[in-house]
Structure formats: structure tokens, C-alpha cells
Amino acid sequence: MMVEPGDTRTLVRTERRPGLVRLVLDRAEEGNALDLQLAGEALAGLRAAEDDPEVHVLTLTGTGRFFCGGGDVRSIAGRPPEQRPGYLAALADAAHELALALASTRLLVVAGVNGAAAGAGLGLVLNADWVLVAEEATLLAAYAGLGLTPDTGVSYLLPRVVGHPRAVELTLGGRRLSGNEAVAWGLANASAPAAVFDGELTVAEDAFLQGAVRTLAPTKRLLRAEMLEGYADHLREESARIAALADHPDTVRRVNRFAGR
């Protein structure tokens, strides 16, 4: 596995209360973009929660204006083109390990989409079981604008949620959705204004915790059974395809332009 020098600080904050663990992506200055460290810390937090038999619900949310701005494009742009395929493959693999863990964990996964969710951030939303989105948030795929193909399960899950025509509109047409539109399209269960978002997220968590919590894991397993067949194989193909485009001249130009290089 590729490693890279990361922030010396923790990038995922863990909050606990009875029955629940909340993982807060805490890299606001970088839009909570996924790098190897952030993906690894989120996965470790999930595994730790999963190991506690008294935890039944896992919430994933972010700090600042973003839920998750996608993969860390600046870390890609900081490498010479010949190194980008290997790095992007490693980054996609790390994101995919997290995505598969979210989809297959016994824990009910709630996504608190406090702000923009782009690229891999949209993938994290799709891998959750129940989604609250801020009305002011923006959801978008963003890959085509960088000359890249989808990852983090977006190409697998998005057509299953919104249908093929709308999946094309989001991934290739550049469509952006507001929080309310995300609910209308079936990408989220509910929306709330930013001013009351935190309170509404707690209300949603409590609704699950006050129910028959022992039914959450087996019911999730039944609901996810068909979706998980072939999912890991598809994630591997996503990694291969996105890495194959990483050093294409058009992709290099687009990534560099996004990163301000």
C-alpha cells in the first residue's frame, strides 16, 4: 500500500454517545477532501465502532462548508504526470476500502451531508443507508470536469438510485443538485436548513436508536445483499479505469487547472 506524509493532526474526529459513533471529517481548509490519511482514519474509526457490540449506528459528517469535496486533487497535481496513475490507483483503493466497509458494515450508516459533496464525497453519500442533507448543500459528480471516470462506487450505485438517464446527467452532463433536489432525486431521505441541521441530524439518529436496534444489522444485511454481489469487483474496475486516465495530457491539464497550477 502506498503511503504519503500526512498532516500531523488527526483528520477525523470521533464523537460518541450511547449506541452511536459519529465520525466527523475535520479537514475543512481542504474541503474535507479524501487523501490517504483521511480515508485511513475514517476506516479505522468505522472498524473501532463496529467492534463495539453496544454501537448500532454510525454517522458520517463533515466540518465547515463541505461534507467531502472528493479526492484530494491538489495532492494529485503535486506529482509529476508519470507518478499520477500509481498515486491515483492507491487513493482510489483507499476510498474503495472505506466505501465497501460502509456498505457492508453491520452498523446502520447515517450520512449528515452538512455541505458540498463532490466526486468521492458523492460516493460516500451513496454508500450510506440514510441521508440528511443541508438544503444549501450541493451534490455533484465532478469527475468529467477533471478528465476522470467515477470512483468510490458512484458508477455502480448512482444508476441504481436515480436511473441511467439521470446518472448520465450527473456524471457526464455536469448537473449539480441542491439539497432539496437531492431528496427529490432519491439521493437523500430528508433535508434541513443549515441553521437547524445539527439538531435535525441528532433527531434522526435518535429515531433509530430509540427503535428496535437489534433489527438494524440483520435488516441492513437483507436490504444490501443483492447490491453487494459484485460490488468489490466493480470497485476494482473503477480504480483501474480512473488510474489509466491519470497521465493523459487532457486530464493532466484539467487537474492542474483545478489545483491552480
C-alpha positions as semicolon CSV with decimal commas, in nm:
position;residue;x (nm);y (nm);z (nm)
1;M;0,000;0,000;0,000
2;M;0,128;0,345;-0,090
3;V;0,178;0,584;0,199
4;E;0,240;0,955;0,197
5;P;0,343;1,212;0,456
6;G;0,020;1,337;0,608
7;D;-0,097;1,600;0,847
8;T;0,044;1,551;1,194
9;R;-0,303;1,620;1,333
10;T;-0,598;1,387;1,335
11;L;-0,822;1,442;1,033
12;V;-1,129;1,251;1,158
13;R;-1,285;1,348;1,490
14;T;-1,479;1,080;1,679
15;E;-1,784;1,168;1,888
16;R;-1,963;0,905;2,096
17;R;-2,288;0,866;2,281
18;P;-2,478;0,552;2,382
19;G;-2,539;0,334;2,080
20;L;-2,378;0,569;1,832
21;V;-2,043;0,683;1,694
22;R;-2,019;0,998;1,484
23;L;-1,715;1,034;1,256
24;V;-1,654;1,397;1,163
25;L;-1,429;1,469;0,864
26;D;-1,217;1,752;1,002
27;R;-1,010;1,886;0,716
28;A;-1,217;2,192;0,646
29;E;-0,938;2,400;0,494
30;E;-0,907;2,138;0,219
31;G;-1,281;2,087;0,177
32;N;-1,260;1,759;0,371
33;A;-1,103;1,612;0,057
34;L;-1,003;1,247;0,081
35;D;-0,633;1,178;0,094
36;L;-0,473;0,855;0,213
37;Q;-0,463;0,971;0,575
38;L;-0,825;1,084;0,589
39;A;-0,953;0,767;0,423
40;G;-0,743;0,553;0,657
41;E;-0,860;0,733;0,970
42;A;-1,226;0,711;0,867
43;L;-1,190;0,338;0,803
44;A;-1,018;0,286;1,139
45;G;-1,296;0,478;1,313
46;L;-1,558;0,262;1,144
47;R;-1,379;-0,060;1,241
48;A;-1,347;0,052;1,602
49;A;-1,719;0,133;1,619
50;E;-1,805;-0,199;1,456
51;D;-1,605;-0,385;1,721
52;D;-1,818;-0,238;2,000
53;P;-2,132;-0,454;2,035
54;E;-2,318;-0,167;2,201
55;V;-2,282;0,058;1,895
56;H;-2,559;0,025;1,636
57;V;-2,545;0,348;1,435
58;L;-2,251;0,519;1,265
59;T;-2,287;0,877;1,143
60;L;-2,052;1,031;0,889
61;T;-2,048;1,410;0,857
62;G;-1,807;1,698;0,798
63;T;-1,690;2,032;0,929
64;G;-1,709;2,366;0,752
65;R;-1,872;2,428;0,415
66;F;-1,807;2,079;0,278
67;F;-1,923;1,731;0,361
68;C;-1,647;1,593;0,140
69;G;-1,506;1,768;-0,166
70;G;-1,394;1,441;-0,327
71;G;-1,044;1,308;-0,375
72;D;-0,758;1,542;-0,294
73;V;-0,694;1,690;-0,639
74;R;-0,413;1,911;-0,513
75;S;-0,220;1,608;-0,392
76;I;-0,258;1,459;-0,741
77;A;-0,150;1,782;-0,911
78;G;0,156;1,799;-0,685
79;R;0,301;1,489;-0,854
80;P;0,462;1,466;-1,199
81;P;0,233;1,306;-1,460
82;E;0,423;0,977;-1,467
83;Q;0,357;0,926;-1,094
84;R;-0,012;1,008;-1,106
85;P;-0,152;0,670;-1,221
86;G;0,008;0,486;-0,929
87;Y;-0,091;0,750;-0,678
88;L;-0,448;0,778;-0,806
89;A;-0,484;0,399;-0,800
90;A;-0,370;0,395;-0,436
91;L;-0,604;0,682;-0,345
92;A;-0,900;0,516;-0,520
93;D;-0,822;0,184;-0,350
94;A;-0,821;0,356;-0,008
95;A;-1,152;0,529;-0,083
96;H;-1,295;0,200;-0,207
97;E;-1,195;0,013;0,106
98;L;-1,386;0,275;0,304
99;A;-1,686;0,263;0,067
100;L;-1,711;-0,116;0,084
101;A;-1,681;-0,106;0,462
102;L;-1,966;0,148;0,485
103;A;-2,189;-0,060;0,261
104;S;-2,116;-0,394;0,429
105;T;-2,082;-0,299;0,797
106;R;-2,347;-0,428;1,039
107;L;-2,388;-0,067;1,155
108;L;-2,663;0,149;1,013
109;V;-2,473;0,431;0,838
110;V;-2,624;0,778;0,852
111;A;-2,472;1,050;0,633
112;G;-2,507;1,403;0,763
113;V;-2,434;1,597;0,445
114;N;-2,365;1,934;0,602
115;G;-2,226;2,091;0,283
116;A;-2,100;2,019;-0,066
117;A;-2,046;1,656;-0,164
118;A;-1,847;1,611;-0,485
119;G;-1,685;1,312;-0,654
120;A;-1,582;1,066;-0,387
121;G;-1,795;1,270;-0,145
122;L;-2,099;1,179;-0,352
123;G;-1,978;0,820;-0,334
124;L;-1,976;0,833;0,046
125;V;-2,335;0,959;0,037
126;L;-2,438;0,672;-0,190
127;N;-2,277;0,414;0,038
128;A;-2,475;0,537;0,341
129;D;-2,807;0,385;0,448
130;W;-2,992;0,703;0,547
131;V;-2,905;1,058;0,439
132;L;-2,987;1,402;0,580
133;V;-2,868;1,684;0,355
134;A;-2,848;2,057;0,420
135;E;-3,079;2,250;0,189
136;E;-2,785;2,473;0,096
137;A;-2,557;2,182;0,006
138;T;-2,454;2,097;-0,350
139;L;-2,417;1,739;-0,473
140;L;-2,223;1,674;-0,793
141;A;-2,012;1,405;-0,959
142;A;-1,735;1,638;-1,088
143;Y;-1,521;1,362;-1,244
144;A;-1,571;1,450;-1,611
145;G;-1,461;1,807;-1,548
146;L;-1,124;1,669;-1,436
147;G;-1,098;1,424;-1,724
148;L;-1,155;1,128;-1,492
149;T;-1,405;0,844;-1,453
150;P;-1,611;0,785;-1,137
151;D;-1,481;0,605;-0,829
152;T;-1,599;0,524;-0,475
153;G;-1,884;0,322;-0,619
154;V;-2,052;0,616;-0,794
155;S;-2,077;0,435;-1,130
156;Y;-2,224;0,128;-0,957
157;L;-2,467;0,288;-0,713
158;L;-2,583;0,604;-0,887
159;P;-2,778;0,432;-1,169
160;R;-2,939;0,205;-0,910
161;V;-3,061;0,507;-0,713
162;V;-3,157;0,761;-0,980
163;G;-3,177;0,555;-1,302
164;H;-2,947;0,557;-1,603
165;P;-3,060;0,885;-1,769
166;R;-3,015;1,089;-1,452
167;A;-2,687;0,912;-1,374
168;V;-2,558;1,025;-1,714
169;E;-2,680;1,378;-1,643
170;L;-2,487;1,386;-1,316
171;T;-2,165;1,214;-1,426
172;L;-2,129;1,345;-1,782
173;G;-2,369;1,638;-1,802
174;G;-2,229;1,835;-1,510
175;R;-2,564;1,858;-1,330
176;R;-2,548;1,995;-0,975
177;L;-2,821;1,923;-0,722
178;S;-2,929;2,130;-0,425
179;G;-3,018;1,958;-0,100
180;N;-3,388;1,966;-0,182
181;E;-3,324;1,833;-0,533
182;A;-3,115;1,552;-0,385
183;V;-3,421;1,445;-0,185
184;A;-3,644;1,467;-0,492
185;W;-3,397;1,251;-0,690
186;G;-3,380;0,988;-0,416
187;L;-3,021;1,061;-0,314
188;A;-3,124;1,174;0,035
189;N;-3,405;1,094;0,275
190;A;-3,458;1,443;0,415
191;S;-3,323;1,797;0,401
192;A;-3,294;2,072;0,659
193;P;-3,182;2,436;0,659
194;A;-2,822;2,486;0,771
195;A;-2,941;2,680;1,078
196;V;-3,111;2,370;1,223
197;F;-2,911;2,097;1,051
198;D;-2,716;1,975;1,354
199;G;-3,031;1,943;1,562
200;E;-3,216;1,759;1,287
201;L;-2,924;1,519;1,246
202;T;-2,943;1,432;1,616
203;V;-3,320;1,384;1,589
204;A;-3,267;1,141;1,301
205;E;-3,002;0,948;1,493
206;D;-3,226;0,928;1,799
207;A;-3,514;0,792;1,592
208;F;-3,302;0,487;1,500
209;L;-3,154;0,450;1,849
210;Q;-3,498;0,453;2,011
211;G;-3,625;0,178;1,785
212;A;-3,554;-0,195;1,797
213;V;-3,178;-0,157;1,749
214;R;-3,118;-0,533;1,727
215;T;-3,309;-0,534;1,397
216;L;-3,081;-0,278;1,232
217;A;-2,792;-0,509;1,139
218;P;-2,991;-0,806;1,004
219;T;-3,233;-0,582;0,815
220;K;-2,946;-0,389;0,658
221;R;-2,781;-0,716;0,555
222;L;-3,101;-0,829;0,381
223;L;-3,150;-0,495;0,207
224;R;-2,787;-0,481;0,089
225;A;-2,750;-0,846;-0,016
226;E;-2,815;-0,802;-0,388
227;M;-2,624;-0,475;-0,412
228;L;-2,310;-0,624;-0,253
229;E;-2,291;-0,903;-0,509
230;G;-2,020;-0,794;-0,750
231;Y;-1,959;-0,461;-0,574
232;A;-1,598;-0,532;-0,476
233;D;-1,516;-0,639;-0,832
234;H;-1,672;-0,322;-0,971
235;L;-1,471;-0,107;-0,730
236;R;-1,152;-0,269;-0,857
237;E;-1,252;-0,183;-1,213
238;E;-1,325;0,176;-1,109
239;S;-0,972;0,200;-0,964
240;A;-0,816;0,064;-1,282
241;R;-1,010;0,298;-1,512
242;I;-0,950;0,617;-1,315
243;A;-0,578;0,539;-1,282
244;A;-0,549;0,472;-1,656
245;L;-0,660;0,828;-1,732
246;A;-0,443;0,999;-1,471
247;D;-0,149;1,079;-1,701
248;H;-0,349;1,158;-2,015
249;P;-0,248;1,509;-2,132
250;D;-0,606;1,639;-2,120
251;T;-0,654;1,504;-1,768
252;V;-0,320;1,648;-1,656
253;R;-0,426;1,992;-1,787
254;R;-0,765;1,976;-1,621
255;V;-0,629;1,858;-1,284
256;N;-0,354;2,121;-1,290
257;R;-0,602;2,395;-1,376
258;F;-0,834;2,292;-1,091
259;A;-0,541;2,294;-0,849
260;G;-0,428;2,637;-0,970
261;R;-0,106;2,512;-1,126
